[in-house]
Every structure is written in C-alpha cells, then in structure tokens.
C-alpha cells in the first residue's frame, strides 16, 4: 500500500445524511441479513453485502464518490475508499448502524487485499472494529518508505500526523525503531510508542549467531560440552554446532528483524 496514492475527493463536511438514511431504510434488511450470515460463519461479509453497504454510504456523497462507484461496479480498493467512509465514521451524525456497517466494510476491504492483521486482536464472537484491525502500510517519511502497521480507523490526516511524529523521532537514523515498527502486531499510532519500543528491544546484533549468544545460554552449553569432551577424551574441535535449530527456537521467544544487515531482537 502506498500513501502517495491520490486522496479521495469527497472530503467536505456537507455529507447528505438524509439521503443516506433513505438508502439505509431501503437496503437495511438485506444488509442485516448479510452481516448475520458473516457473524454465523465467523468470517467477512460477502461481496454483494459490501457493495450494498458502499451504495448506502455513497448516497451521502453522491454518484461520483468512490463509495458509490464501488457499489455500482465492485471495482475499487481499500485506500481509494478509506477516507470517504472514515469521514462518515468520525462524524457526530453517524449512528450505531452507520458505524457498524463501516466496521464491516472496512474490515472486508482490508482483508480482501491481504493488508490486515486479521481477527487476532478481536473477539471472534463480536462484530469487527476498525480500531482493532492493523493495516500494513508503506509510509513515506521525507521520501523514504517505512513499513508500519496502523489501525484501520486511521485516515490520511492520521498518517500525515504520524509522518511528522516519526520525523521528530529521527526514524531515518534509528534502524532498531524501523525494525520495531515493521512488526505486524505493533500499532505505530500507540501513544506510548517509544516506551513500548524500549521495553521490547532486546538488542541489535551483527548476525544471528551473535544474537543467539547474547539471548540464550549458548556459551554455558559450549562450556558444558567442552567439559564433557575433556571427561571423555573427545577432541572438542571435532564437534560442530548446528545453530539453525537454536535460532529457530530463539525466534519463538524473540522477534528477529533484519534491517541494513543487522539483526534487531524484540521480546514477543
């Protein structure tokens, strides 16, 4: 996903809520049935239900809106639709129905394009919530792309604000922070971002073996093996360690992220 794609045009504050309400009354039963089916199957809404929701929401902006176009054709993507439906989502005029419908539509779009974290942060027995769904995003900061993960409730204004924050944090100079933000379960908009980073960061290393030595009892095991070799008259140099299984085991305890040739470790 590229944050330099064109912003959706419909960003005014004059959404026609009356037209939306009329469309809602017309399609409410079909949309409700579609959501009920998704709940029963513990999955996403169908393509047809997503298009009906988009059609209803698009009535607030008119026929030329991205939402209306998706409702008619089924052709669009998450990023082109996001700011339109989030404009409605954050409006004081949005009622519980509108917000729930947008939760379902936004989740459907993110999952359809395989950008999201899935339901791992949600209760599978409850409807989805956009602020619980993290979206993989390539965020450009001073022309340089960084892989981050943002709640699906964050719009273009939110990503612009995050860019400014990352500039202030000198992200270009902090490879370990870049590695941390690339983790799929890290919300880059969390208010205590740097505290979370410092708490999770277990160190940066030149290679996997160095990380293994720092973060596991490898040296103790080597000393024990050396003692065993002495006791049994075995040449220690004749034995070769297989580090791969140990590194894989280390990955079960730490997230290991490579950035610019260094391995950055974070407590899982």
Secondary structure, 3 states (H helix, E strand, C coil): CECCCCCCCCCCCCCCHHHHHHHHHHHHHHHHHHHHHHHHHCCCCCHHHHHHHHHHHHCCCCCCCHHHHHHHHCCCCHHHHHHHHHHHHCCCCCCHHHHHHHHHHHHHHHHHCCCECCCCCCCCCCCCCHHHCEEEEEEEECCEEEEEEEECCCCHHHHHHHHHHHHHCCHHHCHHHHHHHCCCCCCCCCCCHHHHHHHHEEEEECCHHHHHHHHCCHHHHHHHHHHHHHHHCCCHHHCCCCHHHHHHHHHCCEEEEEECCEEEEEEC
